Amino acid sequence: MNFISKILLAMYVLSSTVVFANADEDATFLRKNLDAMSTLQGNFSQTLFDEKGEKLEESTGSFALQRPGKFYWKTEQPFPQLLVSNNKTIWLYDPDLETVTERPFTDDMQQTPALLLSEDIEQLRQNFTVSRQVANTNDEIFTLTPKVTDGLFQQLTLVFSKGELKEFQIQDTLGQVSHFLLRQVERNQKISAKLFNFIPPQGVEILRD
């Protein structure tokens, strides 16, 4: 897996003092971090790499998450797009195409980055094998590997710094890696329920799966 972001992460871990825990303890530590995060909001930057580690694209935007299953993921640059879930319905709004794709919230949405972060921790434990590494900088790196191998991604990595989620990355089945950096993050602040209920703008085409 010769991806730039993977190499940087591996070098960072290998150059530090690393402690490995057993699988049960790993899941417990992950639960502790996620249970302390009922809501999360801030800004993100995303970089997509191909299977050779070449940068394909970059994007930026803002997000809000509320566990379980509620999220607002707004890409602003270079192309606007909005992904919203209220834990029952998922909407994907493309302003340029003037379309909204609407589909029910189901288990096959596991590939959605925002959903992976906002999902109930017990569901995560059922669906993933969890491993944990601790660097001497107090960063915790959790690697989640799906127990079902025919999904749409191969691995999810979450990086916490002193309990705060600061980055994550997803490797898909094609070998591409999406690396997300989180900035100006606020944890456990109240978020209006209206944010997670999308109302399509007048005149857009609604596509239902």
Steps between C-alpha positions, in 0.01 A plus 500: 500500500730773372279796586655827611268539798548136603877534486499819707274342761711183515825698534348708776395192696819304440718791605320521834475275801197284422297291742269226370199381697290190446186512287252529788694786655527671160123502458459625856737793440319586176168489682635735765604756238180479299271493803654832604391642165122529479525784247784633287516797265764696317678529166674236293743465213507183292775368273440204270793283389496227237639149548848630408491780756444772241280788611174502305305784659455719804186640657398702805182557693320485833327225695282418798448155652267370765517139608341279400447544127439873461737708291536811287797485263535808278768515231561861396811488277569425220141383430209554741321191627299417809448164673242488781352223716241503777559128576199407284568663164818602319498792256773590251450848353698617197431873441679506163289214361190622689429146621433336835553127541289361785532153644417322827760472772614138475796281597655526153586865576808382692731653239390856582776670702262712705287199583801304617579774748144552616391138527421333831813351656339159552430480128862589431616217725271253323614607153874560549815347642669772704871548568664783695844660502617764746790730411715678756330825400175372657344452158278194472467337159213257453482276194160351417480214252155387380406146597313469170757502221267580210420853616591825328808574710787304652616704796416801714759677716404746776760722665427656841723756672441518875152361444413739216441357153732687264517292184384182331551318174322235297649251258248372247498170311665664198801595708413870515548684830293795621677695772299744712643767732262659751543861613329741741323203653243545776388199700171443685345833408126511435406469132158599367292200387402700191853458364446125455165530319559608143226677306573497124501846340210580273545393140774237548459147365452238774637152429396218733692174535 
